[in-house]
């Protein structure tokens, strides 16, 4: 994916910006923990590790939502791990060549 540390840091910026969304909306979650924004943030695996505890501390989360949040988070972790293993298996042999996004998608599909 990246050949230098600077490129790796630059590639992490979009992920870090996505992770900042729950922190930015922290007070909105506390003001109305049962709003549709709070429910969706609890269910989206990227934000649920931050949003679900905030909601849980502010109000009682329905058990169905809590179970769905945990299940979606576990499924997302398994999916990302599976994809990373496929990319790593092919990518480790491609040293010196920077892959394109299309190549990475092809590696995940082909296995």
C-alpha positions in Angstrom: 0.0 0.0 0.0 2.7 2.5 0.9 6.5 2.3 0.7 7.4 4.9 3.2 6.3 6.0 6.6 5.1 9.3 5.3 2.9 7.6 2.7 1.4 5.4 5.4 0.6 8.4 7.6 -1.0 10.1 4.6 -3.1 7.0 3.9 -4.4 6.9 7.4 -5.9 10.4 7.3 -9.3 9.4 5.8 -9.7 6.7 8.4 -8.8 9.1 11.2 -11.3 11.7 10.0 -14.1 9.1 10.0 -13.2 8.1 13.5 -13.5 11.8 14.6 -17.2 11.9 13.8 -18.4 10.3 17.0 -16.2 12.6 19.1 -17.5 15.6 17.3 -21.1 14.5 17.8 -20.6 13.5 21.4 -22.8 16.3 22.8 -25.5 15.6 20.3 -25.5 11.9 21.5 -25.8 13.0 25.1 -28.5 15.6 24.5 -30.8 13.1 22.7 -29.5 9.5 23.0 -32.6 8.1 21.3 -32.4 10.2 18.2 -32.1 8.6 14.8 -28.5 9.9 14.6 -27.6 8.2 17.8 -29.2 4.9 16.8 -27.4 4.9 13.4 -24.1 5.7 15.0 -24.6 2.8 17.4 -25.3 0.4 14.5 -22.5 1.5 12.1 -19.5 -0.6 13.0 -17.0 2.1 12.4 -18.6 4.4 15.0 -20.3 1.9 17.4 -17.3 1.4 19.7 -17.5 5.1 20.6 -21.2 5.9 20.2 -22.7 2.8 21.9 -21.0 3.4 25.3 -22.0 7.1 25.2 -25.6 6.1 24.5 -25.5 3.4 27.2 -24.2 5.9 29.7 -27.0 8.4 28.9 -30.0 6.1 28.6 -31.1 2.5 28.4 -30.4 1.0 25.0 -33.0 -1.6 23.8 -31.4 -5.0 24.0 -32.1 -5.6 20.3 -30.1 -2.5 19.3 -27.3 -3.5 21.6 -27.2 -7.0 20.2 -27.3 -5.7 16.6 -24.5 -3.3 17.3 -22.3 -6.0 18.8 -23.1 -8.5 16.0 -22.4 -5.9 13.2 -19.1 -4.9 14.9 -18.0 -8.5 15.2 -19.0 -9.2 11.6 -17.1 -6.1 10.4 -14.0 -7.1 12.3 -14.1 -10.6 10.8 -14.7 -9.2 7.3 -11.8 -6.7 7.5 -9.5 -9.4 8.9 -10.4 -11.8 6.1 -9.8 -9.0 3.5 -6.5 -7.9 5.1 -5.2 -11.5 5.1 -6.0 -11.9 1.3 -4.3 -8.5 0.6 -1.3 -9.4 2.7 -0.8 -12.8 1.2 -0.5 -11.4 -2.4 1.0 -8.0 -1.4 3.9 -9.5 0.5 5.1 -11.0 -2.8 4.7 -7.7 -4.6 7.5 -5.9 -2.8 8.8 -2.8 -4.7 5.6 -2.4 -6.7 2.9 -0.1 -5.4 -0.6 -1.6 -6.0 -3.5 0.3 -7.4 -6.9 0.3 -5.8 -8.2 -1.9 -8.7 -5.4 -4.4 -8.0 -6.2 -4.6 -4.3 -9.9 -5.3 -5.1 -8.8 -8.0 -7.6 -6.6 -9.6 -4.9 -9.5 -9.6 -2.4 -11.8 -11.2 -5.0 -9.3 -13.8 -6.3 -7.9 -14.8 -3.0 
